[in-house]
């Protein structure tokens, strides 16, 4: 295949000379931890004992036995996500029911369940299981249940007090997805209701690497905050010399700079905004890789985004063949929770797709925008999970300094119609005044209720908003309200739908201009 003239010839790629300069040592940078052991051949039991959290196990368990609510700040690499559920189970905390561990993303829920099952030497689906949309790998033996936050919310519709569970661990709480924020209020209400009815208490543990500690502690009744040191290896940060007008071009050049100089066992993780960008860059990387000079080595390019089937998402955890470099092109799905072995280099485009909703027009869009500083540090941390690493930021240091500190919670920038429908299905008496950690605007709430009223899902009576019979049916489907209405008006039952991953909908469109362009399932972002 002829060389693409839009890209520089491979022989001109020289690491460090095109874009980057090294970051000065600053207070607050990611620092090395002493005494870590990187031997990958040690047994699982030894690996568990080498985690930083192991030294704090007695003190942690002593605190968690006494507390009904706890905020746990565990630095990247501390082992909190895999070890805390096991510590609780082994100590008999929460034995009267299940221990739920929620994750914002299904790839994290699946991979973490697999890892914990391996550490417990049990078959996945027995003692340790997971539940994600359209997939339930649990049994009557399951005690440690990893799940997406959306799945626990759906369970709460039938069981608002979450009586099956004695402990709920809300992991990666800093991500502040819609489901996570709603779940905060749901578990808080379940705790209060169980206390009032003298039921078995519900213990709630909120975990993250970074978060607004004061906000979370205040929301969960002034909960104590427990800090846990992590095992973060040194990371060299590089910035571009000048702002980049084309971050995709910059990412491409950076990949091949690294590929020509670094050992093939050092894998690369590139953060991008969405499926279309990822697939386009993947094709270009594969084409250029065919025409590299002898001695450059081969590479395997693996995409990672939310709409990929779980089996394809899990490919990122498989090691590349000997002498072959793994290049992972990912959305922000790889920012937290998961540890991908072999990652030595992170390329951060500094961009992310985020939902934005205009309540006046009723339109919700996915817009490309700058990441927050918290996201940038999460991305950099992916390079230092197993060994020292490098992060190439495709923006200047001045641009980094201008980033907002934390990401705006999704609940404050998305369409709330589905949220309001779920809250009413949960039996929340006053959805307009639900106990959100970060309350959405009154305009967004009003717009959501009006939308549901137009769909016939709710009705107003004496200044109260009530769920209709149609609304109850709609709430039983894991779909947006407008699609749920079409689905609920067919003769098929919710059970028939939830057993099938691919659902075809025929939606009447009032005018051609309002109809979205359709794409094949595997191309959907």
Secondary structure, 3 states (H helix, E strand, C coil): CCCCCCCCCHHHCCCCCCCEEECCCCCCCCCCCCCCCCCCCCCHHHHHHHCHHHHCHHHHHHHHHHCCEEEEEECCCCCHHHHHHHHHHHCCCCCCCEEEEEECCHHHHHHHHHHHHHHCCCCCCCCEEEEECCEEECCCCCCEEEEEHHHHHHHHHHCCCCCCEEEEEECCHHHCCHHHHHHHHHHHHHHHHHHHCCCCCCEEEEEECCCCHHHHHHHCCCCEEEEECCCCCCEEEEEECCCCCCHHHHHHHHHHHHHHHCCCCCEEEEECCCHHHHHHHHHHHHHHHCCCCCCCCEEEEEEECCCCCHHHHHHHHCCCCCCEEEEEEECHHHCCCCCCCCEEEEEECCEEEEEEEECCCCEEEEEEEECCHHHHHHHHHHHHCCCCEEEEECCCHHHHHCCCCCCCCHHHCCCCHHHHHHHHHCCCCCHHHCCCCCCCCHHHHHHHHHHHHHHCCEEEECCEEEECHHHHHHHCCCCCHHHHHHHHCCCCCHHHHHCCCCCCCCCCCCCHHHCCCCCCHHHCC
